[in-house]
Amino acid sequence: MITRISTAPASTQFAADVQYYLSLAPRQLPSRYFYDDLGSALFDAICALPWYAVTRAETRLLADHGRAILGSLPGLTTIIELGPGSGAKLATVVESGRRSVDRLDLRLVDISPSALDLAARTLAALPNVHISTYEAPYEAGLVQAAGDTAAGRALVLFLGSNIGNFDRPGAEAFLRGVRASLRRGDALLVGADLVKPERDLLLAYDDPLGVTAAFNRNLLVRINRELGGDFDVDQFFHRAVWEPGPSRVEMHLVSRIPQRVRIAAAGVEAAGEGEFVFAEGETIWTESSYKYRPEEIVLNLERAGFRLLKQWSDGADGFALTLAEAA
């Protein structure tokens, strides 16, 4: 059985965000808007690339330690995943840890309806599960999903190194928000990409096949389609940069030429008032992916009100899973 609940932001919020972030210096666009139907499909393709090891490393850890993860939480009745993707990772956890639990409520939170539908179909093949989908931003969806929880403990999954999409203060604030939505004894499992050689990081975010570039440029395609923009997508190219100081990979879209862009739904008028004028070489900063050290993840969780239960690392590909309990 699948229950669907939608509290997704309206297109007016998308338009307002685009207008606001493109007006900043440097220009920006929120990475959460990558994931329309095509963006979600392109991200799934990225996860299969040989240069992007995050998904493979995390899946190995989940398969190897799924039983220990669920076995560490007696009385577990509910798993809430923020950003479930295809649902394959949650299925791996449930299947590898099935001896530790009987029936489970699986609650999926994402702003992409296509991702939720795919994950729900994947997970529906599991026995003794009830699936609910929440079409909403992570924070709002978690409040609702956790609030719907009855007796028993809940486990929140935040995988895929999505924690890396926040800057350091933002990540700490996000973890505090997760803790505020949980009861004492509930738990959080965080997957985080670790610091590794620059060459490996740049290949992961600027692959030779150009899939990540297509994923990045699709954000402009989405603005054109949904908000009446007139971006000439061919006149922007993808750039990935490693910044060792803040320990992050940045993704940018770079204007090839001087150009003007109008976005009807964002309040930009054809007469020229408020239109976006790009200089040659000017960039739109679309994503930051922060990389962690294992001890830093633990410290951030403890600051947010969690107690470490266990951490597992994949040394070959530089990835960590950290399980913590709401204290």
Sequence and secondary structure as in RCSB ss.txt:
>XXXX:A:sequence
MITRISTAPASTQFAADVQYYLSLAPRQLPSRYFYDDLGSALFDAICALPWYAVTRAETRLLADHGRAILGSLPG
LTTIIELGPGSGAKLATVVESGRRSVDRLDLRLVDISPSALDLAARTLAALPNVHISTYEAPYEAGLVQAAGDTA
AGRALVLFLGSNIGNFDRPGAEAFLRGVRASLRRGDALLVGADLVKPERDLLLAYDDPLGVTAAFNRNLLVRINR
ELGGDFDVDQFFHRAVWEPGPSRVEMHLVSRIPQRVRIAAAGVEAAGEGEFVFAEGETIWTESSYKYRPEEIVLN
LERAGFRLLKQWSDGADGFALTLAEAA
>XXXX:A:secstr
 EEEEE    HHHHHHHHHHHHTSSSEE  GGGG SHHHHHHHHHHHTSTT  HHHHHHHHHHHHHHHHHHTSTT
EEEEEEES TTSHHHHHHHHHTGGG S EEEEEEES HHHHHHHHHHHTTSTTEEEEEEES HHHHHHHHHHT  
SSEEEEEE TTGGGGS HHHHHHHHHHHHHHS TT EEEEEEEB   HHHHHHHHS TT HHHHHHHHHHHHHHH
HH B   GGGEEEEEEEETTTTEEEEEEEESS EEE BGGGT  TTSTT EEE TT EEEEEEEE B HHHHHHH
HHHTTEEEEEEEEETTTTEEEEEEEE 
